[in-house]
């Protein structure tokens, strides 16, 4: 997670791939590390198996003028 801070210091946006984490078991401190984008997958293995893949985007990452929204 150190690389997220380093990337931000060098004006890079960060995409964190969290698809390998197990929902309900693994923990990820997004408020601490603050990646710009998070790719995640949620699996439902109950009655109707389904998979949801999503991309979470920090609002600040859309701001091209450098001011916070």
C-alpha angles and dihedrals in degrees: 000000000000088000092065091063091044092051092050091050088056093049096254126141115232128221112194114201105212096165092111094059120102112237111238093013109057121055128211122189100216093167089057100044098030103199115189095230132021123196112203140170126206119197124200109198098173126095097326111030113217138159126216120194117189141175115218115202128194111234090228089061090066092055108100096175095064096245122118121245 
